[in-house]
């Protein structure tokens, strides 16, 4: 029906290797981007832009970085928030100490700093894997927060360790409103998501997946396992670092090291579990679920409980949120390990075979 390839002929290798080979996918992506760039800024108010859409995009980018490492390269990490902290504080210091540095350059260099830290803490992946690697990356989480707290140079000798991000200025234009910040974050996330989509389809992406599936066999066929793993850590940490810079500059404005805690790392891990491990789309679906679900729960849980005659105690909705999150994670791990992205893929397959879906 909607996703049938009938009549879509490819007459060259370039056409066959397009990032979106199906015409329906190309139309859907272009339509989504047009809505995101044109319609949303016109109809959304400041609350939606600053409190919902910007954090959704920032967390999508962080989840995308973690998905590159965990979903495509098979290296488990619990230090995502630490790499975000390095990106945020790195961008702050580049912008503070190099007056000539453009803000986008500071974001990029903050991501590069996070990539170097990611490579450093990715070195144990050459000898250990699985649960033990998760513990090694957990050390990065605690070490980075400790370093940012105890070395006051990173926070420009702030007594509390809190930094206030500088104003975002590009070519003399200041991004002060929620609308302008949203468009900037959306543009950056779009470019990096398309780059990731191309990357996982390239030779590098195939090497990541070969190492993920069986690193010994990958080494036998000539894939440099050490370089492949460290490159995955570097690229993943770069994405998380840029996400951390956007988190500080476009969303919060004022951040502290303790804000990038283990809870944030777990939230991002939950995003890729629910959205879909090893899926670019899954990173966005998982981030949307984690950002929007608490809002919907707080908005509708109490009216729904009252409607069915249940009196919820004060503060029960926050506990209910944790209970449902845990239940959903167990559900997706047991029933659909590939998450929401897999459900979307199954729906597309059924549309290909309609009216005879299997």
C-alpha positions as CSV (number, residue, x, y, z in Angstrom):
1,X,0.0,0.0,0.0
2,X,2.0,3.0,1.3
3,X,5.4,1.4,1.3
4,X,5.4,-0.8,-1.8
5,X,8.5,-0.4,-4.0
6,X,6.6,-1.3,-7.2
7,X,7.7,0.9,-10.0
8,X,10.7,2.5,-8.2
9,X,13.5,1.4,-10.4
10,X,17.2,2.2,-9.6
11,X,19.4,2.6,-12.6
12,X,22.7,3.4,-10.8
13,X,24.7,2.4,-7.8
14,X,24.3,5.9,-6.4
15,X,20.5,5.6,-6.6
16,X,20.7,2.2,-4.9
17,X,22.9,3.5,-2.1
18,X,20.7,6.6,-1.2
19,X,20.3,7.3,2.5
20,X,16.5,7.0,2.0
21,X,16.1,4.6,-1.0
22,X,12.3,4.5,-0.9
23,X,10.3,7.5,-2.3
24,X,7.9,7.2,0.5
25,X,10.7,7.6,3.1
26,X,12.1,10.6,1.3
27,X,8.7,12.3,1.2
28,X,8.1,11.5,4.9
29,X,11.4,12.9,6.0
30,X,11.0,16.1,4.0
31,X,7.5,16.6,5.3
32,X,8.6,16.0,8.9
33,X,11.5,18.5,8.5
34,X,9.2,21.1,6.9
35,X,6.7,20.7,9.8
36,X,9.5,20.9,12.4
37,X,11.3,23.9,10.8
38,X,8.2,25.9,9.7
39,X,5.0,24.9,11.3
40,X,6.1,24.1,14.9
41,X,7.9,27.5,15.5
42,X,4.7,29.3,14.3
43,X,2.2,27.4,16.4
44,X,4.1,26.3,19.5
45,X,4.3,28.6,22.5
46,X,7.4,29.4,24.6
47,X,6.5,26.6,27.1
48,X,6.4,23.9,24.5
49,X,9.5,25.2,22.8
50,X,11.7,25.6,25.9
51,X,10.3,23.0,28.3
52,X,9.4,20.1,25.9
53,X,10.8,20.4,22.3
54,X,14.3,21.6,23.1
55,X,15.0,19.0,25.8
56,X,13.5,16.3,23.5
57,X,16.0,17.3,20.7
58,X,18.9,17.4,23.2
59,X,18.1,14.0,24.7
60,X,17.5,12.6,21.2
61,X,21.1,13.6,20.3
62,X,22.5,12.1,23.5
63,X,20.5,8.9,23.0
64,X,21.8,8.8,19.4
65,X,25.3,9.0,20.7
66,X,24.7,6.2,23.1
67,X,23.0,4.1,20.4
68,X,26.1,4.4,18.2
69,X,28.2,2.9,21.0
70,X,25.8,0.4,22.5
71,X,23.3,-0.4,19.6
72,X,25.7,-0.5,16.7
73,X,29.1,-1.2,18.3
74,X,27.9,-3.4,21.1
75,X,29.8,-1.6,23.9
76,X,27.7,-1.0,27.0
77,X,28.2,2.4,28.6
78,X,26.8,4.0,31.8
79,X,28.8,7.2,31.5
80,X,26.7,9.2,29.0
81,X,26.0,12.0,31.4
82,X,29.7,12.4,32.1
83,X,30.5,12.9,28.5
84,X,27.6,15.4,28.3
85,X,29.2,17.3,31.3
86,X,32.6,17.4,29.5
87,X,30.9,18.8,26.4
88,X,29.0,21.5,28.4
89,X,32.0,22.6,30.5
90,X,34.3,22.3,27.6
91,X,32.2,24.6,25.4
92,X,31.9,27.0,28.4
93,X,35.6,27.3,28.8
94,X,36.4,27.6,25.1
95,X,33.8,30.4,24.8
96,X,35.1,32.1,28.0
97,X,38.9,31.9,27.4
98,X,39.0,32.3,23.6
99,X,37.1,35.4,22.9
100,X,37.4,35.0,19.1
101,X,35.9,31.5,19.2
102,X,32.5,31.3,17.5
103,X,29.8,29.6,19.6
104,X,29.4,26.7,17.1
105,X,33.1,26.2,17.3
106,X,32.9,26.0,21.1
107,X,30.1,23.4,20.8
108,X,32.2,21.3,18.4
109,X,35.4,21.6,20.5
110,X,33.4,20.6,23.6
111,X,32.3,17.5,21.6
112,X,36.0,16.9,20.7
113,X,37.0,17.1,24.4
114,X,34.2,14.6,25.2
115,X,35.6,12.3,22.4
116,X,39.1,12.3,24.0
117,X,37.6,11.4,27.4
118,X,35.5,8.7,25.7
119,X,38.6,7.2,24.1
120,X,40.4,7.3,27.4
121,X,37.6,5.4,29.2
122,X,37.1,3.2,26.2
123,X,40.5,1.7,26.5
124,X,39.3,-1.0,28.9
125,X,36.9,-2.2,26.1
126,X,40.0,-3.7,24.4
127,X,40.2,-6.4,27.2
128,X,36.8,-6.5,28.9
129,X,33.2,-6.5,27.7
130,X,29.6,-6.7,28.9
131,X,29.0,-6.0,32.6
132,X,32.7,-5.3,33.4
133,X,32.8,-2.7,30.7
134,X,29.7,-1.1,32.1
135,X,31.5,-0.8,35.5
136,X,34.5,0.8,33.7
137,X,32.3,3.4,32.1
138,X,30.6,3.9,35.4
139,X,34.0,5.0,36.8
140,X,34.0,7.7,34.1
141,X,30.7,8.9,35.4
142,X,32.0,9.4,38.9
143,X,35.5,10.6,38.0
144,X,34.3,13.4,35.6
145,X,31.8,14.7,38.1
146,X,34.4,14.6,40.9
147,X,37.0,16.4,38.7
148,X,34.6,19.2,37.7
149,X,33.6,19.6,41.3
150,X,37.1,19.7,42.8
151,X,39.0,21.6,40.1
152,X,37.5,25.1,40.2
153,X,39.3,26.1,37.0
154,X,36.6,24.3,35.0
155,X,33.9,26.5,36.5
156,X,36.0,29.7,36.4
157,X,36.6,29.5,40.1
158,X,32.9,29.6,41.0
159,X,32.4,28.9,44.7
160,X,29.4,26.7,44.0
161,X,30.8,25.1,40.9
162,X,27.8,26.4,38.9
163,X,28.4,27.9,35.5
164,X,26.1,30.2,33.6
165,X,26.3,29.7,29.9
166,X,27.1,32.7,27.7
167,X,24.6,34.1,25.2
168,X,24.4,32.3,21.9
169,X,25.5,34.6,19.2
170,X,26.0,33.7,15.5
171,X,27.0,36.4,13.0
172,X,25.7,39.1,15.3
173,X,22.3,37.5,15.8
174,X,21.5,36.6,19.5
175,X,19.5,33.5,20.1
176,X,17.4,34.6,23.1
177,X,13.9,33.4,22.5
178,X,12.7,29.8,22.7
179,X,11.8,29.9,19.0
180,X,15.4,30.9,17.9
181,X,17.0,28.4,20.3
182,X,14.7,25.6,19.1
183,X,15.6,26.3,15.4
184,X,19.3,26.2,16.2
185,X,19.1,23.0,18.2
186,X,16.9,21.4,15.5
187,X,19.3,22.3,12.8
188,X,22.3,20.9,14.7
189,X,20.4,17.7,15.6
190,X,19.2,17.2,12.0
191,X,22.7,17.5,10.6
192,X,24.2,15.1,13.1
193,X,21.4,12.6,12.8
194,X,21.8,12.5,9.0
195,X,25.6,12.1,9.5
196,X,24.9,9.2,11.9
197,X,22.5,7.6,9.4
198,X,25.2,7.7,6.7
199,X,27.9,6.6,9.1
200,X,26.1,3.4,10.2
201,X,25.6,2.5,6.5
202,X,29.3,3.0,5.7
203,X,32.3,0.7,6.0
204,X,32.7,2.1,9.5
205,X,29.2,1.2,10.5
206,X,29.5,-2.3,9.1
207,X,32.7,-2.8,11.1
208,X,30.9,-1.6,14.3
209,X,28.2,-4.2,13.7
210,X,30.6,-6.9,13.0
211,X,32.5,-6.3,16.2
212,X,29.1,-6.1,18.0
213,X,28.0,-9.5,16.7
214,X,31.3,-11.4,17.1
215,X,34.5,-9.6,17.6
216,X,36.7,-12.7,17.2
217,X,35.2,-13.3,13.7
218,X,35.6,-9.6,12.9
219,X,39.3,-9.8,13.7
220,X,39.7,-12.9,11.6
221,X,38.3,-11.2,8.5
222,X,40.6,-8.3,8.9
223,X,38.6,-5.7,10.9
224,X,40.9,-3.8,13.3
225,X,38.9,-4.4,16.5
226,X,40.9,-2.1,18.7
227,X,40.6,0.9,16.3
228,X,36.9,0.1,15.6
229,X,35.9,0.1,19.3
230,X,37.8,3.3,20.1
231,X,36.3,5.0,17.1
232,X,32.9,4.0,18.4
233,X,33.7,5.5,21.8
234,X,35.0,8.7,20.2
235,X,32.0,9.3,17.9
236,X,29.5,8.4,20.6
237,X,31.2,10.7,23.1
238,X,31.4,13.5,20.5
239,X,27.6,13.3,20.0
240,X,27.0,13.2,23.8
241,X,29.4,16.2,24.3
242,X,27.6,18.3,21.7
243,X,24.3,17.3,23.4
244,X,25.7,18.4,26.7
245,X,26.7,21.8,25.3
246,X,23.2,22.3,23.9
247,X,21.8,21.1,27.2
248,X,23.7,23.9,29.0
249,X,23.3,26.7,26.4
250,X,19.9,26.2,24.8
251,X,17.9,24.4,27.6
252,X,19.0,25.1,31.1
253,X,21.4,28.1,30.8
254,X,22.9,27.4,34.2
255,X,24.3,24.0,35.1
256,X,26.4,22.3,37.8
257,X,28.4,19.1,37.7
258,X,26.0,17.3,40.0
259,X,23.3,17.9,37.3
260,X,25.1,15.4,35.1
261,X,24.6,12.5,37.5
262,X,24.1,8.8,37.2
263,X,20.3,9.2,37.0
264,X,20.7,11.2,33.8
265,X,22.9,8.4,32.3
266,X,20.2,5.8,33.2
267,X,17.5,8.0,31.6
268,X,19.3,8.1,28.3
269,X,19.9,4.4,28.5
270,X,16.2,3.9,29.0
271,X,15.6,6.0,25.9
272,X,17.4,3.6,23.6
273,X,15.9,0.5,25.3
274,X,12.4,1.8,24.9
275,X,13.0,3.4,21.5
276,X,15.1,0.7,20.0
277,X,18.7,-0.4,20.3
278,X,20.6,-0.1,17.0
279,X,18.2,2.3,15.4
280,X,18.5,6.0,14.6
281,X,14.7,6.4,14.7
282,X,14.6,4.6,18.0
283,X,16.7,7.3,19.6
284,X,14.1,9.9,18.8
285,X,11.2,7.7,19.7
286,X,12.7,6.8,23.0
287,X,13.5,10.4,23.8
288,X,10.0,11.5,22.9
289,X,8.6,8.9,25.2
290,X,10.8,9.7,28.2
291,X,10.2,13.5,27.8
292,X,6.5,13.4,27.1
293,X,5.4,10.5,29.3
294,X,5.9,12.2,32.7
295,X,4.0,15.3,31.5
296,X,1.1,13.1,30.3
297,X,1.1,11.1,33.5
298,X,1.1,14.2,35.7
299,X,-1.7,15.7,33.6
300,X,-4.0,12.7,33.3
301,X,-3.2,10.3,36.1
302,X,-5.2,12.0,38.8
303,X,-8.3,12.8,36.7
304,X,-8.3,9.2,35.5
305,X,-8.0,7.9,39.0
306,X,-10.8,10.1,40.2
307,X,-13.0,9.0,37.3
308,X,-12.7,5.4,38.3
309,X,-13.1,6.2,42.0
310,X,-9.5,5.9,43.2
311,X,-8.0,8.6,45.5
312,X,-4.3,9.0,44.7
313,X,-2.2,10.0,47.7
314,X,0.0,13.1,47.4
315,X,3.2,12.4,45.5
316,X,1.9,9.1,44.2
317,X,2.1,10.2,40.5
318,X,5.9,10.5,40.7
319,X,6.2,7.0,42.2
320,X,3.7,5.8,39.6
321,X,6.0,7.2,36.9
322,X,9.0,5.1,38.2
323,X,6.8,2.0,38.5
324,X,5.5,2.3,34.9
325,X,9.0,3.1,33.6
326,X,10.3,-0.1,35.2
327,X,7.5,-2.1,33.9
328,X,7.9,-0.8,30.3
329,X,11.6,-1.6,30.3
330,X,10.9,-5.2,31.5
331,X,8.2,-5.4,28.8
332,X,10.4,-4.2,26.0
333,X,13.3,-6.4,27.0
334,X,11.1,-9.5,27.2
335,X,8.6,-8.9,24.4
336,X,10.2,-6.5,21.9
337,X,13.9,-6.0,22.6
338,X,14.2,-3.7,19.5
339,X,11.7,-1.3,21.0
340,X,9.3,1.2,19.4
341,X,11.4,1.4,16.2
342,X,10.8,-2.3,15.6
343,X,7.0,-1.8,16.0
344,X,7.2,0.9,13.3
345,X,9.2,-1.4,11.1
346,X,6.6,-4.1,11.5
347,X,3.8,-1.6,10.6
348,X,5.6,-0.7,7.4
349,X,6.0,-4.4,6.5
350,X,2.3,-4.8,6.9
351,X,1.6,-1.8,4.7
352,X,3.7,-3.4,2.0
353,X,1.6,-6.5,2.0
354,X,-1.8,-4.8,2.6
355,X,-4.6,-6.0,2.1
356,X,-3.0,-9.4,2.9
357,X,-0.8,-8.7,6.0
358,X,0.6,-11.8,7.6
